[in-house]
Amino acid sequence: MGIGDDIKNKAEELTGKAKEAIGKATDNDKLVAEGKADQAKAGVKQAGENVKDAFNGDK
């Protein structure tokens, strides 16, 4: 996996965590849900990259 992919996935995860935290602080359930969805999406992308790396023998 490229370092760029790692950074993009981590940024998406952190954005999701921030959205979730702001949503909880402001009692905004929609923002909490969006944050959790962003985190899940980043996790799925990361898992896909890990599978590709394992298949290609990169790690």
MOQUI-V148382 format. One record per backbone hydrogen bond with DSSP energy under -0.5 kcal/mol. NH is the residue of the N-H (numbers start at 1). CO is the residue of the C=O. If there is no record, write none. Layout:
# MOQUI-V148382
((NH;CO) (NH;CO))
This chain:
# MOQUI-V148382
((6;2) (7;3) (8;4) (9;5) (10;6) (11;7) (12;8) (13;9) (14;10) (15;11) (16;12) (17;13) (18;14) (19;15) (20;16) (21;17) (22;18) (23;19) (24;20) (25;21) (26;22) (27;24) (28;23) (29;27) (32;28) (33;29) (34;30) (35;31) (36;32) (37;33) (38;34) (39;35) (40;36) (41;37) (42;38) (43;39) (44;40) (45;41) (46;42) (47;43) (48;44) (49;45) (50;46) (51;47) (52;48) (53;49) (54;50) (55;51) (56;52) (57;53) (58;53) (59;53))
